[in-house]
């Protein structure tokens, strides 16, 4: 493969909130954290067909075309709630361009992965410092709950555990099928664990293994609560040490107003899954969201439907405010290609913040220079010439490109910004810690090391922008 593709994504990869297209799919939650076969038979007698039963957390995914199903199942002894499933929707509209791998000279670092010097995020967390101490993530498994993965991409395939990977998106496998389109899941996975293989980029934990769990459609970007819940349980049951969830809801989930009772029950079912994963020694790392919102003050936000009906809602970040997760804010340089010695730790302008929610910060990129004379000027990094602002985004695996219709398909890479890009940097550092300690650790133990080793930014101690600080890989492996 001698051609690479690059997607310059101006949108920040946030998500919106829409009603599910699957009107006959329900999340049924039991009173307790169990869902035995006796209760399953009762649900079936009420007119439902169970498509997935999760006795680990007391939840079942059920389909029904019976108009009375919700009423009948809701009256069943042992049932807490019966709620129609809801889809979370991503915004994914990138532009792409293709270049020849041989176009640029190898980076000045001397590393033979020819795009490594585009990865300023690795410098921010000092990933190479951990590698130089002999820690590269071997023994750790990271599940990426996202939009699938580019299974045969040379910066994905060597570390992918196909046997443990799966899809919870109807009609789609976990392996990426689309070409000439940015793939969010591949970008996230590449940041975590692209191998050091003389090609392209390197992940923060290049010897960690990846489990691809598809919970978002690669076509529409949508994914249901039911799919996310199943994905978390699947990852936990297949030995994931870290679960990365770079997904979220634009503006947050409403916790009052129309439909809020159902949303609360869906969030409760998801919270059961995150608590279960933690009990199985899986650390869950999630993106904080890209609304530039103070999560300490999520209240009285006016929401209007398309028909003009409005209400004031209290909002909740999802999944950022679930229990048993680490919520990650995004940092970025401003003009890195102009002055590589400048700070890499400005809080990204889009990043959500709030002391009650943010645990850590990680490199997420920003487009603060876009539109300015300096930002629109041409800069060259690692042999590539682009507008200077582009290099402040996060560079990683993008998917596949086919420059000529009917011709060969090649590996692609993308520049993107968002808290979606910050979370995988933290997941990669967590994998380095877990690998050092033999492969499995209690999430609380990993979190303690992250807190002890992170670089304290902002005001001393825990703060609303950076939480306990921006993670530091080199310091983390000293514990």
Residue pairs with C-beta under 8 A, 6 or more apart in sequence:
1 101
1 154
1 199
1 410
1 411
2 100
2 101
2 102
2 410
3 98
3 99
3 100
3 101
3 401
3 403
3 410
3 411
4 98
4 99
4 100
4 101
4 115
4 200
4 401
4 410
4 411
4 412
4 413
5 96
5 97
5 98
5 99
5 180
5 398
5 399
5 400
5 401
5 403
5 410
5 411
5 412
5 413
5 414
6 96
6 97
6 98
6 99
6 398
6 412
6 413
6 414
6 415
7 94
7 95
7 96
7 182
7 398
7 412
7 413
7 414
7 415
7 416
8 94
8 95
8 96
8 97
8 386
8 390
8 393
8 414
8 415
9 94
9 95
9 182
9 393
9 414
9 415
9 416
9 417
10 367
10 370
11 91
11 92
11 93
11 94
12 290
12 350
12 417
12 418
13 90
13 91
13 92
13 184
13 290
13 416
13 417
13 418
13 420
13 421
14 90
14 91
14 248
14 250
14 289
14 290
14 291
14 350
14 418
15 88
15 89
15 90
15 91
15 221
15 247
15 248
15 249
15 250
16 89
16 90
16 91
16 249
16 250
16 251
17 86
17 88
17 89
17 249
17 250
17 251
17 253
18 86
18 87
18 88
18 89
18 222
19 86
19 87
20 84
20 85
20 86
20 87
20 224
21 87
21 222
22 85
22 87
22 170
22 224
23 84
24 63
24 64
24 65
25 51
25 61
25 62
25 63
25 84
25 85
25 224
25 226
26 48
26 61
26 62
26 63
26 64
26 69
26 70
26 73
26 82
26 83
26 84
26 85
27 59
27 60
27 61
27 62
27 81
27 82
27 83
27 85
27 225
27 226
27 229
27 265
27 266
27 269
28 43
28 48
28 59
28 60
28 61
28 62
28 73
28 79
28 81
28 82
28 83
29 58
29 59
29 79
29 80
29 81
29 82
29 83
29 265
29 268
29 269
29 272
30 39
30 58
30 59
30 60
30 78
30 79
30 80
31 58
31 78
31 79
31 80
32 58
32 78
33 56
33 57
33 58
33 272
33 276
34 55
34 58
35 53
35 54
35 55
35 57
35 58
35 59
35 60
36 55
39 76
39 78
39 79
40 50
40 53
40 60
42 76
42 77
42 78
42 79
43 50
43 60
43 62
43 73
43 76
43 79
44 50
46 66
46 69
46 72
46 73
46 76
47 64
47 66
47 68
47 69
47 72
47 73
48 62
48 63
48 64
48 66
48 69
48 73
49 62
49 63
49 64
50 60
50 61
50 62
51 61
51 62
51 63
52 60
52 61
52 226
52 230
53 60
53 61
54 60
54 61
54 229
54 230
54 233
54 273
56 233
56 237
56 276
57 229
57 233
57 269
57 272
57 273
57 275
57 276
58 80
58 272
59 229
59 269
59 272
59 273
61 85
61 226
61 229
61 230
62 69
62 73
62 82
64 73
66 72
69 82
70 82
70 84
73 79
73 82
74 81
74 82
80 265
81 265
81 268
83 262
83 265
83 266
84 262
85 224
85 225
85 226
85 266
86 224
86 225
86 262
86 263
86 266
87 222
87 223
87 224
88 216
88 222
88 223
88 224
88 225
88 228
88 247
88 248
88 249
88 318
89 220
89 221
89 222
90 147
90 184
90 216
90 221
90 222
90 247
91 221
91 250
92 147
92 181
92 182
92 184
92 221
94 181
94 182
94 414
94 416
96 180
96 181
96 182
96 398
96 401
96 412
96 414
98 401
98 403
98 410
98 412
99 384
101 114
103 383
103 384
104 114
104 382
104 383
104 384
105 382
105 383
106 112
106 114
106 382
106 383
107 114
107 115
107 116
107 117
107 118
107 382
107 383
108 117
108 382
109 116
109 117
111 117
111 196
111 202
112 198
113 196
113 197
113 198
113 199
113 200
113 201
113 202
114 199
114 200
114 382
115 200
115 201
115 382
115 395
115 413
116 122
116 201
116 202
116 382
117 381
117 382
118 201
118 381
118 382
118 384
118 391
118 395
119 201
119 202
119 394
119 395
119 396
120 333
120 336
120 340
120 344
120 363
120 391
120 392
121 191
121 344
121 362
121 363
121 365
121 394
121 421
121 425
122 128
122 202
122 204
123 344
124 331
124 344
124 345
124 363
124 425
124 470
125 204
125 362
125 363
125 425
125 428
125 429
125 470
125 471
125 472
125 473
126 472
126 473
126 474
126 475
127 202
127 204
127 428
127 429
127 432
127 473
127 474
128 474
129 473
129 474
129 475
130 136
130 429
130 432
130 473
130 474
130 476
130 477
131 206
132 474
133 474
133 477
133 478
135 432
135 435
135 436
135 477
136 196
136 205
136 206
136 207
136 208
136 432
136 435
137 193
137 203
137 204
137 205
137 206
137 207
137 208
137 428
137 431
137 432
137 434
137 435
138 207
138 208
138 435
139 434
139 435
139 438
139 439
140 205
140 208
140 209
140 241
140 242
140 430
140 431
140 432
140 434
140 435
140 439
141 161
141 164
141 208
141 209
141 210
141 211
141 239
141 240
141 241
141 242
142 192
142 193
142 205
142 208
142 209
142 210
142 211
142 240
142 241
142 242
142 243
142 244
142 427
142 428
142 431
143 210
143 211
143 212
143 213
143 231
143 234
143 235
143 238
143 240
143 242
143 243
143 244
143 282
144 185
144 188
144 189
144 192
144 210
144 211
144 212
144 213
144 244
144 424
145 213
145 215
145 228
145 231
145 232
145 235
145 243
145 244
145 245
145 247
146 184
146 185
146 188
146 189
146 212
146 213
146 214
146 215
146 216
146 244
146 245
146 246
146 247
147 183
147 184
147 185
147 214
147 216
147 217
147 218
147 221
147 223
148 167
148 169
148 172
148 173
148 174
148 175
148 176
148 183
148 185
148 186
148 212
148 214
148 216
148 218
149 156
149 160
149 165
149 174
149 175
149 176
149 183
149 185
149 186
149 189
149 210
149 212
149 214
150 156
150 175
150 176
150 183
150 186
150 397
150 399
150 400
150 411
151 157
151 160
151 162
151 174
151 175
151 176
151 212
152 175
153 186
153 190
153 397
153 399
153 400
153 411
154 197
154 199
154 200
154 411
155 190
155 194
155 195
155 197
155 199
155 200
155 201
155 397
155 411
156 186
156 189
156 190
156 194
156 210
156 397
158 195
158 197
159 193
159 194
159 195
159 203
159 206
159 207
159 208
159 209
159 210
160 209
160 210
160 212
161 209
161 210
161 211
164 211
164 238
164 239
165 174
165 211
165 212
165 213
166 174
166 212
166 213
166 214
166 234
167 173
167 174
167 213
167 214
168 213
168 214
168 215
168 223
168 226
168 227
168 228
168 230
168 231
168 234
169 214
169 215
169 216
169 217
169 218
169 223
169 227
172 214
172 217
172 218
172 219
173 214
174 212
174 213
174 214
175 212
176 183
176 185
176 186
176 218
176 399
176 400
177 218
178 218
178 219
178 399
178 400
179 399
179 400
179 401
179 402
179 409
180 400
180 401
180 402
181 218
181 399
182 398
182 399
182 414
182 416
183 218
183 397
183 398
183 399
184 216
184 221
184 246
184 420
185 212
185 214
185 216
185 218
186 396
186 397
186 398
186 399
187 394
187 396
187 397
187 398
187 414
187 416
187 420
187 421
188 244
188 246
188 396
188 420
188 421
188 423
188 424
189 210
189 212
189 397
189 424
190 201
190 203
190 396
190 397
191 203
191 204
191 394
191 396
191 421
191 424
191 425
191 428
192 203
192 204
192 205
192 208
192 210
192 244
192 424
192 427
192 428
192 431
193 203
193 204
193 205
193 206
193 207
193 208
193 209
193 210
193 428
193 431
194 200
194 201
194 202
194 203
194 206
194 396
194 397
195 202
195 203
195 206
195 207
196 202
196 206
196 207
199 411
200 397
200 411
200 413
201 395
201 396
201 397
201 413
203 428
204 424
204 425
204 427
204 428
204 429
204 431
204 432
204 473
205 428
205 429
205 431
205 432
205 435
207 435
208 428
208 431
208 432
208 435
211 235
211 238
211 240
213 231
213 234
213 235
214 231
215 223
215 227
215 228
215 230
215 231
215 247
216 222
216 223
216 227
216 247
217 223
223 247
225 266
225 269
225 270
228 245
228 247
228 270
228 273
228 319
229 269
229 270
229 272
229 273
232 243
232 245
232 270
232 273
232 274
232 276
232 277
232 284
233 273
233 276
233 277
235 243
235 277
235 282
236 243
236 273
236 276
236 277
236 280
236 282
237 280
240 277
240 282
241 281
241 282
241 283
241 430
241 431
241 434
241 439
241 440
241 441
242 282
242 283
242 284
242 285
242 427
242 430
242 431
242 434
243 277
243 282
243 283
243 284
243 285
244 285
244 286
244 423
244 424
244 427
245 284
245 285
245 286
245 287
245 319
245 325
245 423
246 286
246 287
246 418
246 419
246 420
246 421
246 423
246 424
247 286
247 287
247 319
247 420
248 286
248 287
248 288
248 289
248 290
248 317
248 318
248 319
248 320
248 419
248 420
249 289
249 317
249 318
250 289
250 290
250 291
251 291
251 293
251 301
251 303
251 315
252 289
252 291
252 293
252 298
252 301
252 315
252 316
252 317
252 318
253 263
253 267
253 315
253 316
253 317
253 318
254 260
254 263
254 303
254 313
254 314
254 315
255 263
255 264
255 313
255 314
255 315
255 316
256 311
256 313
256 314
257 303
257 311
257 312
257 313
258 305
258 309
258 311
260 313
267 316
267 318
267 322
270 318
270 319
270 322
271 322
271 323
271 324
274 284
274 319
274 322
274 323
274 324
274 325
275 323
275 324
277 284
277 324
278 284
278 324
278 443
281 440
281 441
281 442
281 443
282 443
283 326
283 430
283 434
283 441
283 443
283 446
283 447
284 322
284 324
284 325
284 326
284 443
285 325
285 326
285 328
285 423
285 424
285 426
285 427
285 430
286 319
286 320
286 322
286 325
286 326
286 327
286 328
286 423
287 320
287 327
287 328
287 330
287 418
287 419
287 420
287 422
287 423
288 295
288 317
288 320
288 327
288 328
288 329
288 330
288 351
288 352
288 353
288 357
288 358
288 419
288 422
289 317
289 320
289 351
289 352
289 419
290 330
290 350
290 351
290 352
290 418
290 419
290 420
291 350
291 352
292 349
292 350
292 351
292 352
293 317
293 352
293 353
293 354
294 352
294 353
294 354
294 464
295 317
295 320
295 321
295 352
295 353
295 354
295 356
295 357
295 358
296 354
296 355
296 356
296 357
296 464
297 354
298 314
298 315
298 316
298 317
299 314
299 315
300 312
300 313
300 314
301 312
301 313
301 314
301 315
302 310
302 311
302 312
302 313
303 310
303 311
303 312
303 313
304 310
317 327
317 352
317 357
319 325
320 327
320 352
320 357
321 327
321 357
324 443
326 359
326 360
326 426
326 447
326 450
327 357
327 358
327 359
327 467
328 358
328 359
328 360
328 361
328 362
328 419
328 422
328 423
328 426
329 347
329 348
329 351
329 352
329 353
329 358
329 360
329 361
329 362
329 364
329 419
329 422
329 465
329 466
329 467
330 347
330 348
330 350
330 351
330 361
330 362
330 363
330 364
330 365
330 366
330 417
330 418
330 419
330 421
330 422
331 344
331 345
331 346
331 347
331 348
331 351
331 361
331 362
331 363
331 364
331 422
331 457
331 466
331 470
332 344
332 346
332 348
332 363
332 364
332 365
332 366
332 368
332 392
332 417
333 342
333 343
333 344
333 346
333 366
333 392
334 342
334 343
334 346
334 366
334 368
334 369
334 392
335 342
335 369
335 374
335 375
335 388
335 392
336 342
336 344
336 391
336 392
337 379
337 380
337 381
337 386
337 388
337 390
337 391
337 392
338 374
338 379
338 388
344 363
345 361
345 455
345 457
345 466
345 470
346 366
346 368
347 353
347 361
347 458
347 465
347 466
348 364
348 365
348 366
348 417
348 419
348 422
349 366
349 368
350 366
350 417
350 418
350 419
351 364
351 419
351 422
351 465
352 358
352 419
353 464
353 465
354 464
355 462
355 463
355 464
355 467
358 464
358 465
358 466
358 467
359 447
359 467
359 468
360 426
360 450
360 454
360 466
360 467
360 468
360 469
360 470
360 471
361 422
361 457
361 465
361 466
361 467
361 469
361 470
361 471
362 422
362 423
362 424
362 425
362 426
362 429
362 470
362 471
363 394
363 421
363 422
363 425
363 470
364 394
364 417
364 418
364 419
364 420
364 421
364 422
364 425
365 392
365 393
365 394
365 415
365 416
365 417
365 418
365 421
366 392
366 393
366 417
367 389
367 392
367 393
367 417
368 375
368 389
368 392
369 375
369 388
369 389
369 392
370 376
370 389
372 389
374 388
375 387
375 388
375 389
376 387
376 388
376 389
377 387
377 388
378 385
378 386
378 387
378 388
379 385
379 386
379 387
379 388
379 391
381 391
390 415
391 415
392 417
393 415
393 416
393 417
394 415
394 416
394 417
394 421
395 413
395 414
395 415
396 413
396 414
396 416
396 421
397 411
397 412
397 413
397 414
398 412
398 413
398 414
399 412
399 414
400 409
400 410
400 411
400 412
401 409
401 410
401 411
401 412
402 408
402 409
402 410
403 410
425 471
426 450
426 471
428 473
429 450
429 471
429 472
429 473
429 476
430 446
430 450
432 473
432 476
432 477
433 441
433 446
433 449
433 450
433 476
433 477
433 479
434 440
434 441
434 446
436 477
437 445
449 476
449 479
450 468
450 471
450 476
451 468
451 469
452 479
453 471
453 472
453 475
453 476
453 478
453 479
454 468
454 469
454 470
454 471
454 472
454 475
455 469
455 470
455 471
455 472
455 475
456 466
456 468
456 469
457 463
457 465
457 466
457 469
457 470
458 464
458 465
458 466
462 468
